[in-house]
Amino acid sequence: YKREESDSIDDPSCNKQEFKKSKKDSFKTSTSKTIQVTRNLLLRNNTNCCKQGLCKNGILYCEKNLCFSNLVVNILDKIDTLKDFFKSNEWKNNPNATEVNAPILTELDHIFKTELNQQASTGKLRHNVATESGKDLGNGDQQDAVEYLDTIFELLQEEFTVLGVSNLVHDNIQFSEVVKKRFISNGGCPICHMLPDDRMDKKNIFRLPLPDIARGELSLENLIHDYYSEKTQPAMRCAKCCPDHGKQCKSSSSCRTEWDYTEKREIIKNADYLIIQVLRFNSAGHKLGVTVIPEDILTLPSTNGDNGDQFEIVSIGDHEGDTVVSGHYVVQTIANKTWLTVDDNKRPKKKRQPKSMNNYCLLYTSDAADDTPCVDLGGR
């Protein structure tokens, strides 16, 4: 459903009351299309919210604050395998397609097939993501764009599995790394001499922390290499000597002893597309004022002595503002070999500013940069 101006309902009661709904309600718009809403939605004292969405019987279907959703779709637009998936219509020809509910795939299919020079709203996509995930994403508030993107990936994987088609998120976006812990003495425990178990991590998004104390300008590549370097950690017990510590531990001398150890991460499976989130916000949600310089060609650390894999930058998602729940999102993306800054439904500008304190979500590809035009998304 795409809201038209004639569908706006200015309900004066919204200035006087707050409503909370937790049951399923339905209402009909002027287009006679029924919208089912199953959310715990709070209708705030804000007449503008009603003007920007639909307000009736305490139910809010809001088109407000779509910049985070617009950013995410422009990021997805640069993932060629995903676009080719929709262009081929292969998933719609799947025997399961008519029997399976796939609201995320269906709406992305609609957006990506929007004609050139036409606008497509991401409001319904946000609504579908909120409904399917059960997360509070559809109430008109600003959201964390990267959390929203990761939620879309999780929902897409579920829909790919149910449809019985190739899992593009797993095959092209997900990467794997192993975390190795070694005691400083000789690698193994000084008592039982056994090595700590390695841990495998699978991720759709590479979440890159910034140093606790950082000033000036930092190279993205250097930050990544530091992330994968070996680091000394606080002392720990040996899990092999005392596997039941904290449960039935008898506090033996071997259990009470803690040993210094190191931790090192290694990439064991790279993806075709690398999505990096720069963790710019502290635990209180306030932005860290650090300038990050993303390389055009990013070389990842090598794990086997060979040269590390290289990736080329194709999109940069910027967060303008001081906190994660406020501010505004724009995206810098390549179209026809030209960098454009896309800001909701404004005309894209030929502008690029990779070095900034705002770059928050970056997309790199192992292939050449995409030359197709970006999606022009309507935002309110």
Secondary structure as GFF3:
##gff-version 3
##sequence-region A 1 380
A	DSSP	three_ten_helix	5	7	.	.	.	ID=ss1
A	DSSP	three_ten_helix	12	15	.	.	.	ID=ss2
A	DSSP	beta_strand	19	21	.	.	.	ID=ss3
A	DSSP	beta_strand	25	28	.	.	.	ID=ss4
A	DSSP	beta_strand	34	37	.	.	.	ID=ss5
A	DSSP	beta_strand	41	43	.	.	.	ID=ss6
A	DSSP	alpha_helix	47	51	.	.	.	ID=ss7
A	DSSP	beta_strand	53	56	.	.	.	ID=ss8
A	DSSP	beta_strand	59	62	.	.	.	ID=ss9
A	DSSP	alpha_helix	67	76	.	.	.	ID=ss10
A	DSSP	alpha_helix	80	88	.	.	.	ID=ss11
A	DSSP	alpha_helix	103	112	.	.	.	ID=ss12
A	DSSP	beta_strand	120	121	.	.	.	ID=ss13
A	DSSP	alpha_helix	123	133	.	.	.	ID=ss14
A	DSSP	alpha_helix	145	163	.	.	.	ID=ss15
A	DSSP	alpha_helix	168	168	.	.	.	ID=ss16
A	DSSP	pi_helix	169	173	.	.	.	ID=ss17
A	DSSP	beta_strand	175	183	.	.	.	ID=ss18
A	DSSP	beta_strand	199	203	.	.	.	ID=ss19
A	DSSP	beta_strand	206	209	.	.	.	ID=ss20
A	DSSP	beta_strand	217	219	.	.	.	ID=ss21
A	DSSP	alpha_helix	220	227	.	.	.	ID=ss22
A	DSSP	beta_strand	231	236	.	.	.	ID=ss23
A	DSSP	alpha_helix	253	256	.	.	.	ID=ss24
A	DSSP	beta_strand	259	269	.	.	.	ID=ss25
A	DSSP	beta_strand	273	279	.	.	.	ID=ss26
A	DSSP	beta_strand	291	293	.	.	.	ID=ss27
A	DSSP	beta_strand	297	299	.	.	.	ID=ss28
A	DSSP	beta_strand	310	320	.	.	.	ID=ss29
A	DSSP	beta_strand	328	335	.	.	.	ID=ss30
A	DSSP	beta_strand	338	342	.	.	.	ID=ss31
A	DSSP	beta_strand	359	365	.	.	.	ID=ss32
A	DSSP	beta_strand	377	378	.	.	.	ID=ss33
###
